[in-house]
Amino acid sequence: MLATVIKSVFLFIAGPVISVHASEVITYSGKAYSMDDSRTLLYCEEHQLKLLNDEPYKRQVRYFDSNNNLIAEKENNYFSNPAAPEFSFHDKRHNYYEQARYNDDGSLTLILKEDNDSQSQKIPVKDLQNNLIIDAGFDEFVRRHWQSLLSGQTVSFSFASVARLDLISFRLKKIADDDQKLVLSMRLESRLLAWLLDPIELTYDRNSRNLLRYRGLSNIMDTNGETYSADIRYDYSSGCQSSPSSATGSS
């Protein structure tokens, strides 16, 4: 159950927003390596982010396996709250779908379809909290609370988990920092359950506030349907097809 939660949670983390001006399309990538062997490439995620006046309004992500085969796709659409965008995700190998979409009355619908399900599962969410995060809105939430996190405060939030068709409470706290980086740890809010799940570690650049590294369970499954644990390193200079395939070493 906890692995299913994190599979959904990871979707919102891997979405750093680069600070630019006016309208621009930016492409960057994240190389996912095995936690057990830093030389083993598991997959690559390629982001195409569209910004308007420094605000994200659309994101498309393609996931490629180590042989450059397309295995999954995701799309985000942003509205008034950048921390809670709509999204749809499709894992092509396992025919697995997740979606969060807004309704005309402002409520949210979470939709899940797994390979062995004949119909989609849906649940409405009407009471949307101020600390709600949906998918790639995580980075906008981190920026909103940057100074609090930097000072060592614990920040709590509710995540719309499509995988569990529920809102899951998490807490975020600084575990290290220096002049160049800020390292955060994310755990389940419940201390009774948090010990069951290894914390997710996130490293941000202090100047750009971009995500540099993610360590923990990801949203991509292997060919057997098991969720990867990955060490993902982000490269803001290129996409998957043009970035080097070998690891550059841990830091």
Backbone hydrogen bonds, N-H to C=O, Kabsch-Sander energy under -0.5 kcal/mol:
donor,donor_aa,acceptor,acceptor_aa,energy
5,V,1,M,-1.9
6,I,2,L,-2.2
7,K,3,A,-2.1
8,S,4,T,-1.5
9,V,5,V,-2.6
10,F,6,I,-3.0
11,L,7,K,-0.6
11,L,8,S,-0.7
12,F,8,S,-0.6
12,F,9,V,-1.3
13,I,9,V,-0.8
13,I,10,F,-0.7
14,A,10,F,-1.7
15,G,13,I,-2.9
18,I,16,P,-0.5
20,V,18,I,-0.7
24,E,51,L,-1.8
26,I,49,L,-2.7
28,Y,47,H,-1.8
29,S,235,D,-2.3
30,G,45,E,-2.3
31,K,233,R,-2.3
32,A,30,G,-0.6
32,A,43,Y,-2.8
33,Y,31,K,-0.6
33,Y,231,D,-2.3
34,S,37,D,-0.7
34,S,40,T,-2.3
35,M,229,S,-0.9
40,T,37,D,-2.0
41,L,39,R,-0.8
42,L,32,A,-3.3
43,Y,32,A,-1.2
44,C,64,F,-2.7
45,E,30,G,-2.5
46,E,62,R,-3.2
47,H,28,Y,-2.8
47,H,45,E,-0.5
48,Q,60,Q,-2.7
49,L,26,I,-3.0
49,L,47,H,-0.5
50,K,58,K,-3.1
51,L,24,E,-2.7
51,L,49,L,-0.5
52,L,55,E,-3.0
53,N,22,A,-1.0
54,D,22,A,-0.9
55,E,52,L,-1.3
57,Y,50,K,-2.5
58,K,50,K,-1.3
59,R,76,N,-1.9
60,Q,48,Q,-2.2
61,V,74,K,-2.8
62,R,46,E,-2.2
63,Y,72,A,-2.7
64,F,44,C,-3.1
65,D,69,N,-2.4
66,S,42,L,-0.7
68,N,65,D,-2.2
71,I,63,Y,-3.1
72,A,63,Y,-1.2
73,E,90,H,-2.0
74,K,61,V,-2.4
75,E,88,S,-2.2
76,N,59,R,-2.7
77,N,86,E,-1.5
78,Y,57,Y,-1.2
84,A,81,N,-2.1
86,E,77,N,-2.3
87,F,100,A,-1.9
88,S,75,E,-1.9
89,F,98,E,-3.0
90,H,73,E,-2.7
91,D,96,Y,-2.7
92,K,71,I,-1.9
92,K,90,H,-0.8
93,R,71,I,-1.0
95,N,91,D,-0.8
96,Y,91,D,-1.8
97,Y,113,K,-3.1
98,E,89,F,-2.3
99,Q,111,I,-2.0
100,A,87,F,-2.5
101,R,109,T,-2.2
103,N,107,S,-2.7
106,G,103,N,-2.0
108,L,125,V,-2.7
109,T,101,R,-2.7
110,L,123,I,-2.7
111,I,99,Q,-3.1
112,L,121,Q,-2.7
113,K,97,Y,-2.0
117,D,114,E,-2.0
121,Q,112,L,-3.6
123,I,110,L,-1.9
125,V,108,L,-3.5
128,L,126,K,-1.3
129,Q,127,D,-0.6
132,L,129,Q,-1.4
133,I,158,S,-2.6
134,I,83,A,-2.1
137,G,134,I,-2.1
138,F,12,F,-0.8
138,F,135,D,-1.4
139,D,12,F,-0.6
139,D,136,A,-0.8
141,F,137,G,-1.9
142,V,138,F,-2.4
143,R,139,D,-2.3
144,R,140,E,-2.0
145,H,141,F,-1.4
146,W,143,R,-1.2
149,L,145,H,-2.5
150,L,146,W,-2.7
151,S,147,Q,-1.8
152,G,149,L,-1.3
153,Q,148,S,-2.2
155,V,172,L,-2.7
157,F,170,F,-2.2
158,S,131,N,-1.5
159,F,168,I,-3.2
160,A,133,I,-2.2
161,S,159,F,-1.3
161,S,166,D,-2.4
162,V,160,A,-0.9
165,L,161,S,-0.8
166,D,161,S,-2.0
168,I,159,F,-2.7
168,I,166,D,-0.5
170,F,157,F,-2.6
171,R,187,R,-2.7
172,L,155,V,-2.6
173,K,185,S,-2.0
175,I,183,V,-2.8
176,A,183,V,-1.4
178,D,181,K,-2.3
182,L,204,Y,-2.4
183,V,176,A,-3.0
184,L,182,L,-0.5
184,L,202,L,-3.2
185,S,173,K,-2.9
186,M,200,I,-2.4
187,R,171,R,-2.3
189,E,169,S,-2.5
193,L,190,S,-0.6
194,A,190,S,-2.0
195,W,191,R,-0.6
196,L,193,L,-2.0
197,L,194,A,-1.4
200,I,186,M,-2.1
201,E,215,R,-2.2
202,L,184,L,-2.6
203,T,213,R,-2.5
204,Y,182,L,-3.2
204,Y,202,L,-0.5
205,D,210,N,-2.5
206,R,180,Q,-3.1
209,R,205,D,-1.6
212,L,203,T,-3.4
213,R,203,T,-1.5
214,Y,232,I,-2.4
215,R,201,E,-2.3
216,G,230,A,-2.2
218,S,228,Y,-2.9
222,D,226,E,-2.9
225,G,222,D,-1.9
228,Y,220,I,-2.5
230,A,216,G,-2.9
230,A,228,Y,-0.5
231,D,33,Y,-2.7
232,I,214,Y,-3.1
232,I,230,A,-0.6
233,R,31,K,-2.2
234,Y,212,L,-2.3
235,D,29,S,-2.9
238,S,235,D,-0.6
243,S,239,G,-1.3
